Amino acid sequence: MSDALGRYAALDRYTLGVVEEREQYYTRLLAKSALSMGDCRFLEIGAGHGFNVHYFLEKGVKEENCTLIEPDSDRFESLKKTFPKAVIEEARFGDSRVEGGFDVILISLVLSSILDHEIQEQVLSRALTMLEPQGHLIIYEFRYDNPKNKNVKGVSPNLIKRVLKGGHKFQQWSVSLAPPIGRRVGKAYKPINYLFPFLRTHFIMDVSNDNS
């Protein structure tokens, strides 16, 4: 069951600004698609505790049509408790037994934690094969390395386009103020983000078939 009020209330001002901005783009993207949310089959790769899942449930996706893959055992147990009707697998995506047929696949802040480019490419390629013809692969990622965390490496949008080239349509948006700046500006997140787009450090990319 969706818990929108609870999940937003727990966020600090910076994270709330990031989430609201990101979800506004998701909403526009879905509104322009030919997808029926009530019939939509949704997959999230690296679902964490399920924060993003609540958003898609709010948009009309049925819990029983959700498939969530998460390698961390504690997060996996949390997902099972929160979404009892969903299909949930404790596995790395490369080892997952989940098959295709999804209308929306979400990869959010996962690729940047994979330091091997070859594995990144394998994740992207496999995800694309699991999409329905009218489906959308939605990616939210860091564009730059995290200087304070060597286990987070920036993801190039050009890498995604190169791996997924051929017969696909790409839409891309620059989003999310750099964390050190966003945390300092507090309530001014939205105007600062609007006035200074060059301070954004993340991107959203939508990948779909040319005929979708």
Backbone bond lengths (Angstrom), bond angles and torsions (degrees), N, CA, C in turn:
res aa  C-N    CA-C-N  psi(-1)  N-CA   C-N-CA  omega(-1)  CA-C   N-CA-C  phi
1 M - - - 1.466 - - 1.529 109.72 -
2 S 1.328 116.51 140.73 1.457 120.42 -177.65 1.520 111.46 -70.87
3 D 1.335 115.82 145.75 1.465 121.69 -178.71 1.513 108.74 -135.49
4 A 1.338 115.75 60.36 1.462 120.91 -173.04 1.515 112.39 -61.07
5 L 1.341 117.30 -47.17 1.454 120.19 -176.21 1.520 110.91 -61.32
6 G 1.321 116.44 -43.19 1.444 120.67 -179.64 1.509 112.95 -64.43
7 R 1.299 117.30 -43.06 1.470 119.58 -175.78 1.523 110.95 -70.93
8 Y 1.307 119.14 -34.67 1.462 120.67 177.89 1.527 111.43 -73.66
9 A 1.339 116.55 -37.45 1.460 120.49 -176.68 1.522 112.05 -63.76
10 A 1.316 116.62 -27.43 1.463 120.54 -176.54 1.528 112.90 -82.92
11 L 1.326 117.65 -5.37 1.461 120.99 -173.67 1.523 111.95 -89.21
12 D 1.330 116.11 143.59 1.463 119.50 170.99 1.526 108.47 -75.03
13 R 1.325 117.44 170.23 1.470 121.32 -173.26 1.525 112.49 -61.01
14 Y 1.329 115.95 -40.51 1.467 118.91 -179.68 1.524 110.86 -64.75
15 T 1.329 116.46 -50.50 1.460 119.90 -178.24 1.520 111.10 -62.80
16 L 1.334 116.78 -37.43 1.459 120.17 177.47 1.527 110.68 -61.41
17 G 1.331 117.00 -42.95 1.465 120.17 177.75 1.505 112.17 -61.84
18 V 1.333 116.54 -41.73 1.464 121.58 178.93 1.520 110.77 -63.15
19 V 1.327 115.85 -46.80 1.462 120.76 -177.22 1.524 111.08 -65.57
20 E 1.323 117.37 -45.55 1.463 119.97 -179.23 1.523 111.24 -61.36
21 E 1.327 116.21 -43.13 1.464 120.12 179.12 1.524 110.51 -62.19
22 R 1.316 115.84 -47.95 1.463 121.28 -178.25 1.528 111.16 -60.24
23 E 1.320 116.29 -45.45 1.458 119.71 -176.93 1.522 112.19 -70.97
24 Q 1.325 117.59 -26.86 1.464 119.85 174.22 1.528 110.66 -63.28
25 Y 1.326 116.03 -40.09 1.466 119.08 177.08 1.524 110.83 -67.81
26 Y 1.322 117.21 -41.20 1.460 119.81 177.22 1.536 110.53 -59.23
27 T 1.316 116.06 -41.73 1.464 120.48 -178.45 1.528 111.24 -63.69
28 R 1.318 116.92 -44.78 1.467 120.51 178.10 1.520 110.89 -62.52
29 L 1.306 115.48 -42.34 1.460 120.85 -178.67 1.523 110.49 -61.92
30 L 1.314 116.67 -48.22 1.460 120.70 -178.86 1.521 111.81 -66.39
31 A 1.342 116.77 -36.26 1.463 120.80 -179.59 1.527 111.46 -64.56
32 K 1.317 116.71 -32.79 1.461 121.35 -178.94 1.527 112.78 -84.71
33 S 1.319 116.62 -11.78 1.459 120.47 -178.44 1.523 110.39 -81.06
34 A 1.329 114.97 171.50 1.458 120.36 178.25 1.526 111.15 -95.57
35 L 1.319 117.01 13.57 1.458 121.13 -174.14 1.532 112.11 -80.00
36 S 1.317 115.64 143.13 1.464 122.53 170.18 1.520 106.93 -99.20
37 M 1.329 117.39 114.47 1.456 120.27 -174.19 1.533 112.35 -62.33
38 G 1.322 116.40 -31.77 1.462 119.40 -179.62 1.513 113.18 -65.64
39 D 1.337 116.58 -24.89 1.461 121.60 -179.69 1.522 112.27 -107.54
40 C 1.320 117.10 0.56 1.461 122.41 -172.56 1.528 111.45 -69.88
41 R 1.318 115.87 131.88 1.465 121.73 172.12 1.522 107.52 -97.95
42 F 1.329 115.17 122.60 1.465 122.05 -171.26 1.514 110.88 -115.72
43 L 1.330 116.04 135.05 1.463 122.74 175.72 1.513 109.21 -127.10
44 E 1.336 116.61 129.71 1.460 119.66 169.62 1.516 109.06 -116.37
45 I 1.320 115.07 127.36 1.461 122.67 178.49 1.523 107.86 -94.86
46 G 1.328 116.01 115.33 1.460 119.83 -174.25 1.515 110.27 77.31
47 A 1.329 116.51 63.95 1.472 121.72 -169.96 1.519 113.75 -79.59
48 G 1.333 118.23 -9.73 1.462 120.01 179.89 1.518 111.64 59.61
49 H 1.323 116.21 -131.38 1.466 121.59 176.95 1.525 111.97 -92.19
50 G 1.339 117.57 2.55 1.458 120.50 174.48 1.514 115.88 95.10
51 F 1.336 117.45 16.74 1.462 119.81 -177.78 1.528 111.53 -55.97
52 N 1.324 117.05 -46.17 1.462 120.27 -178.08 1.522 112.79 -68.85
53 V 1.318 115.93 -28.41 1.465 120.20 -177.83 1.523 111.03 -61.32
54 H 1.332 116.25 -39.69 1.464 119.68 179.72 1.526 111.47 -56.23
55 Y 1.323 116.29 -39.82 1.470 119.67 -179.53 1.525 110.70 -59.69
56 F 1.323 116.91 -46.81 1.463 119.73 -177.03 1.529 111.69 -69.97
57 L 1.315 116.97 -30.81 1.470 119.44 173.59 1.526 110.22 -64.85
58 E 1.335 116.34 -39.93 1.463 120.82 177.87 1.527 111.65 -62.67
59 K 1.317 116.26 -28.90 1.465 120.66 -179.06 1.529 112.50 -85.48
60 G 1.321 116.41 -0.76 1.458 119.17 173.64 1.507 116.32 113.49
61 V 1.336 117.56 -4.53 1.461 119.54 176.66 1.528 108.67 -67.96
62 K 1.317 117.07 136.04 1.452 121.39 179.88 1.528 110.11 -82.75
63 E 1.324 115.01 140.06 1.470 119.24 -177.54 1.521 111.72 -56.73
64 E 1.323 117.15 -38.36 1.468 119.97 -178.72 1.525 112.37 -69.58
65 N 1.339 117.01 -12.01 1.462 121.17 176.56 1.529 112.39 -96.91
66 C 1.335 116.28 9.35 1.464 121.18 179.96 1.523 110.69 -100.09
67 T 1.322 115.54 136.41 1.462 122.08 173.11 1.525 107.35 -123.04
68 L 1.324 115.75 127.55 1.461 120.88 -173.67 1.522 108.97 -125.49
69 I 1.322 115.81 127.21 1.458 121.58 178.87 1.515 108.54 -113.33
70 E 1.327 116.73 127.51 1.465 121.50 -177.26 1.533 109.47 -148.17
71 P 1.341 117.80 123.26 1.472 119.99 -177.58 1.516 114.70 -80.50
72 D 1.331 118.47 -22.37 1.456 121.19 -177.42 1.525 110.46 -79.90
73 S 1.335 116.82 127.60 1.460 120.62 -173.34 1.532 112.45 -65.49
74 D 1.330 118.20 -39.71 1.464 120.34 179.83 1.530 111.10 -65.73
75 R 1.307 116.04 -43.40 1.465 119.43 177.95 1.524 111.19 -66.89
76 F 1.310 116.24 -36.76 1.458 120.77 176.93 1.529 110.53 -58.98
77 E 1.336 116.67 -45.88 1.466 120.58 179.30 1.520 110.70 -64.36
78 S 1.331 116.62 -38.05 1.468 120.59 177.76 1.522 110.96 -62.92
79 L 1.330 116.33 -42.13 1.472 121.02 179.16 1.526 110.79 -62.44
80 K 1.316 117.15 -41.89 1.469 120.32 -179.01 1.525 111.36 -61.86
81 K 1.330 116.52 -37.53 1.462 120.37 179.84 1.527 111.87 -72.92
82 T 1.337 115.26 -37.52 1.466 119.77 -175.59 1.519 112.58 -79.09
83 F 1.332 116.74 -35.38 1.470 121.01 -175.36 1.530 109.71 -127.01
84 P 1.320 118.08 71.44 1.467 121.38 -174.41 1.528 114.32 -64.65
85 K 1.328 117.75 -21.19 1.461 120.36 -178.44 1.533 112.84 -90.88
86 A 1.321 116.77 -11.22 1.469 120.75 -177.67 1.529 111.06 -80.92
87 V 1.322 115.07 159.51 1.463 121.48 171.10 1.528 106.92 -87.27
88 I 1.322 116.81 120.08 1.460 120.81 -174.46 1.525 108.89 -128.48
89 E 1.309 115.57 129.92 1.463 120.71 -177.58 1.524 110.16 -124.65
90 E 1.313 115.88 131.62 1.463 121.06 175.46 1.524 108.15 -91.02
91 A 1.322 116.10 99.56 1.466 120.09 -176.27 1.520 110.17 -170.60
92 R 1.311 115.18 157.29 1.457 119.66 165.22 1.519 106.90 -74.89
93 F 1.323 116.31 150.11 1.459 119.37 -174.81 1.525 111.56 -58.57
94 G 1.326 116.64 -36.92 1.457 120.03 -179.95 1.508 113.49 -64.47
95 D 1.331 117.39 -23.08 1.467 122.20 179.79 1.525 112.31 -102.71
96 S 1.319 116.59 -0.69 1.459 120.61 -175.60 1.531 111.95 -67.40
97 R 1.324 114.83 145.96 1.464 121.14 176.37 1.527 112.04 -98.58
98 V 1.317 115.71 3.44 1.466 120.10 179.66 1.519 110.07 -64.31
99 E 1.321 116.21 134.85 1.465 121.30 178.22 1.514 109.82 -99.39
100 G 1.329 116.21 178.23 1.450 121.31 -172.07 1.514 115.26 -82.88
101 G 1.344 113.66 -159.84 1.448 120.53 -179.83 1.511 113.83 97.36
102 F 1.352 117.20 30.18 1.454 120.70 -176.78 1.526 111.87 -102.17
103 D 1.327 114.71 144.85 1.463 120.89 178.49 1.520 111.70 -88.80
104 V 1.322 117.10 -32.31 1.459 122.25 176.53 1.527 108.50 -134.81
105 I 1.322 115.84 127.94 1.461 121.54 172.85 1.519 107.33 -120.90
106 L 1.315 116.54 127.82 1.458 121.99 -179.31 1.524 110.21 -112.12
107 I 1.335 115.47 129.09 1.466 122.44 171.91 1.517 106.30 -123.35
108 S 1.319 116.53 106.82 1.459 121.22 -173.55 1.524 110.57 -122.11
109 L 1.335 116.31 113.88 1.463 123.12 177.56 1.526 111.55 54.56
110 V 1.319 114.94 41.10 1.464 121.47 177.49 1.528 111.04 -109.55
111 L 1.314 116.43 -46.33 1.466 120.56 -177.26 1.522 111.72 -60.61
112 S 1.326 116.96 -35.38 1.464 121.02 -177.85 1.529 112.17 -69.66
113 S 1.318 117.11 -14.80 1.459 120.56 176.48 1.529 111.98 -96.45
114 I 1.324 116.21 -0.08 1.465 121.60 175.58 1.524 107.55 -101.63
115 L 1.316 117.50 110.35 1.455 121.07 -172.27 1.523 113.20 -83.88
116 D 1.314 116.95 -13.35 1.468 122.40 -179.43 1.530 108.90 -94.31
117 H 1.324 116.80 115.61 1.472 120.54 -178.34 1.523 112.05 -61.33
118 E 1.310 116.60 -33.84 1.463 119.33 -179.69 1.524 111.02 -64.48
119 I 1.330 116.05 -40.11 1.466 119.52 178.32 1.528 110.32 -69.45
120 Q 1.338 116.95 -37.96 1.466 120.16 174.66 1.529 110.10 -55.48
121 E 1.310 115.93 -46.74 1.459 120.83 -178.70 1.525 111.23 -64.17
122 Q 1.331 116.59 -38.21 1.462 120.08 178.56 1.529 111.10 -64.36
123 V 1.324 116.38 -40.68 1.468 120.63 178.66 1.525 110.19 -62.13
124 L 1.324 115.90 -47.69 1.457 120.22 -179.17 1.524 112.02 -62.80
125 S 1.315 116.09 -45.66 1.462 120.25 -177.21 1.526 111.23 -63.94
126 R 1.337 116.07 -43.41 1.459 118.69 -179.51 1.523 111.15 -67.73
127 A 1.320 116.49 -40.89 1.463 119.51 179.25 1.527 110.99 -57.82
128 L 1.298 116.10 -41.87 1.459 119.77 -177.94 1.524 111.58 -64.62
129 T 1.326 117.15 -35.83 1.465 119.90 179.37 1.520 112.06 -68.88
130 M 1.333 117.48 -16.28 1.460 121.19 -176.92 1.522 112.88 -93.02
131 L 1.337 116.54 -0.09 1.464 121.42 -179.95 1.522 112.13 -83.48
132 E 1.324 115.14 142.58 1.454 120.62 168.43 1.537 108.95 -70.12
133 P 1.343 118.64 160.37 1.482 120.83 -177.90 1.525 113.51 -54.19
134 Q 1.342 117.59 -34.59 1.460 120.61 179.74 1.534 112.36 -96.72
135 G 1.328 116.23 12.78 1.447 120.77 -173.22 1.523 114.71 -79.90
136 H 1.340 114.23 168.73 1.464 121.76 -179.27 1.528 109.79 -130.70
137 L 1.319 115.63 129.13 1.455 122.35 171.53 1.524 106.93 -99.14
138 I 1.336 116.86 115.43 1.458 122.20 -176.44 1.526 108.68 -108.56
139 I 1.326 115.47 126.63 1.461 121.26 -176.93 1.522 109.15 -123.66
140 Y 1.332 115.89 130.44 1.471 122.05 174.07 1.517 107.09 -123.60
141 E 1.354 115.76 121.75 1.462 117.98 -173.18 1.524 113.39 -149.09
142 F 1.354 113.74 161.68 1.454 122.17 168.34 1.529 109.33 -69.36
143 R 1.308 116.00 139.66 1.459 120.29 174.32 1.533 110.77 -91.41
144 Y 1.331 117.00 -24.91 1.461 121.02 -173.58 1.530 110.98 -121.93
145 D 1.342 115.84 158.87 1.459 120.56 174.22 1.523 109.82 -64.99
146 N 1.319 115.14 150.82 1.465 120.64 174.10 1.528 108.16 -91.79
147 P 1.330 118.91 110.01 1.462 120.53 -176.22 1.521 113.78 -63.84
148 K 1.342 117.41 -19.10 1.459 121.01 -178.63 1.525 112.77 -97.95
149 N 1.316 116.62 -2.49 1.462 120.39 -178.23 1.529 109.24 -143.90
150 K 1.318 116.44 104.16 1.463 121.23 -178.00 1.521 112.98 -68.21
151 N 1.332 116.72 -11.71 1.462 120.45 179.93 1.521 112.69 -90.62
152 V 1.328 116.15 5.38 1.462 121.02 175.75 1.520 108.51 -122.44
153 K 1.326 115.74 116.20 1.450 121.57 -178.81 1.531 110.00 -117.73
154 G 1.311 115.46 138.88 1.453 119.86 -179.84 1.523 112.56 -61.13
155 V 1.323 114.91 148.99 1.462 121.79 -179.76 1.521 108.60 -110.61
156 S 1.305 117.04 128.77 1.455 121.00 179.57 1.527 110.44 -85.82
157 P 1.335 117.91 127.03 1.469 119.25 173.99 1.517 112.12 -57.13
158 N 1.331 116.39 -30.86 1.465 119.82 179.14 1.523 111.78 -65.69
159 L 1.346 116.62 -32.12 1.464 119.66 176.07 1.517 110.27 -62.21
160 I 1.327 116.28 -44.62 1.458 120.66 -179.74 1.531 110.32 -62.31
161 K 1.309 116.07 -44.85 1.469 120.04 -179.91 1.522 111.55 -64.00
162 R 1.316 116.22 -37.56 1.469 119.64 -179.80 1.520 111.09 -68.11
163 V 1.339 116.54 -43.13 1.458 120.72 -178.64 1.530 111.40 -68.20
164 L 1.321 116.25 -38.06 1.464 120.67 -173.82 1.530 112.98 -101.91
165 K 1.304 117.14 20.60 1.465 120.81 -176.45 1.527 111.07 -64.76
166 G 1.323 115.27 157.82 1.455 120.95 173.97 1.512 114.10 96.02
167 G 1.335 116.52 99.97 1.456 121.09 174.06 1.509 115.23 75.57
168 H 1.331 116.58 20.64 1.457 118.68 -178.54 1.519 111.38 -127.31
169 K 1.306 114.43 153.43 1.452 121.84 178.99 1.521 108.52 -108.61
170 F 1.330 116.49 133.77 1.457 121.55 -178.17 1.529 110.15 -116.89
171 Q 1.312 115.56 132.92 1.458 121.64 169.58 1.528 106.92 -122.66
172 Q 1.323 116.09 140.00 1.461 118.99 -174.58 1.522 110.63 -141.50
173 W 1.341 115.81 139.25 1.457 121.55 179.13 1.526 109.38 -134.41
174 S 1.303 116.08 138.02 1.455 121.95 174.53 1.526 108.78 -86.61
175 V 1.339 117.33 127.74 1.473 121.28 -174.21 1.530 110.61 -141.82
176 S 1.316 115.84 169.85 1.466 125.86 169.12 1.529 113.52 69.02
177 L 1.312 115.29 110.60 1.458 120.16 174.06 1.523 110.68 -58.78
178 A 1.325 115.76 147.91 1.461 120.56 174.82 1.526 108.96 -52.44
179 P 1.322 118.53 131.54 1.462 120.93 -175.35 1.528 115.60 -50.68
180 P 1.336 120.38 -45.12 1.478 118.24 -179.42 1.522 113.09 -61.14
181 I 1.334 116.24 -34.08 1.459 120.34 179.50 1.526 110.40 -78.50
182 G 1.320 115.72 -45.99 1.460 120.23 -178.16 1.516 112.93 -58.83
183 R 1.323 116.39 -38.00 1.470 119.41 -179.40 1.528 111.66 -70.92
184 R 1.308 116.72 -26.67 1.470 119.78 -179.54 1.524 112.37 -79.72
185 V 1.332 117.37 -33.82 1.469 119.47 -172.87 1.528 112.42 -81.93
186 G 1.330 118.14 -17.84 1.459 121.09 174.57 1.517 113.85 56.55
187 K 1.357 115.96 -119.27 1.462 120.97 -176.53 1.528 112.56 -64.48
188 A 1.318 117.04 -18.26 1.475 120.41 -178.43 1.528 112.35 -85.16
189 Y 1.331 116.55 12.60 1.467 119.69 -177.06 1.525 112.22 -53.28
190 K 1.318 117.08 -50.76 1.469 120.23 -174.02 1.531 112.52 -63.42
191 P 1.347 119.75 -50.61 1.478 117.84 179.48 1.530 113.42 -64.76
192 I 1.331 117.56 -37.85 1.460 119.86 178.86 1.528 110.23 -65.48
193 N 1.308 115.45 -42.15 1.466 120.34 179.70 1.527 110.83 -63.35
194 Y 1.325 116.24 -37.20 1.467 120.96 179.93 1.531 111.77 -72.03
195 L 1.315 116.42 -42.12 1.468 120.94 -174.45 1.526 113.14 -78.14
196 F 1.326 116.48 -27.50 1.461 120.16 -174.63 1.533 111.04 -127.79
197 P 1.321 116.82 70.03 1.470 119.77 -176.68 1.526 113.69 -62.96
198 F 1.335 117.05 -21.09 1.468 119.61 -179.81 1.536 111.99 -70.98
199 L 1.340 116.66 -7.48 1.462 120.66 177.33 1.534 112.16 -90.03
200 R 1.316 117.02 1.55 1.463 120.54 -179.67 1.530 110.23 -80.47
201 T 1.322 116.44 140.72 1.460 120.82 -173.45 1.528 114.25 -119.04
202 H 1.319 118.26 -0.57 1.453 122.40 -177.74 1.537 109.98 -124.04
203 F 1.314 114.82 171.39 1.469 118.98 174.70 1.522 109.62 -145.70
204 I 1.304 113.67 153.73 1.471 121.82 169.48 1.524 106.77 -112.07
205 M 1.310 115.36 133.95 1.461 119.88 175.28 1.532 109.55 -128.37
206 D 1.304 114.51 133.51 1.472 121.09 175.60 1.514 107.95 -110.36
207 V 1.325 116.30 126.19 1.461 121.99 179.17 1.512 108.24 -116.11
208 S 1.315 116.23 125.23 1.462 120.44 179.14 1.521 108.61 -143.78
209 N 1.310 116.47 170.17 1.456 120.22 175.99 1.512 110.25 -73.84
210 D 1.319 116.77 150.87 1.454 121.27 -177.90 1.523 112.16 -58.36
211 N 1.312 117.15 -30.08 1.481 119.90 -176.31 1.511 112.32 -94.64
212 S 1.365 117.36 9.94 1.467 118.63 -178.19 1.525 110.22 -82.33
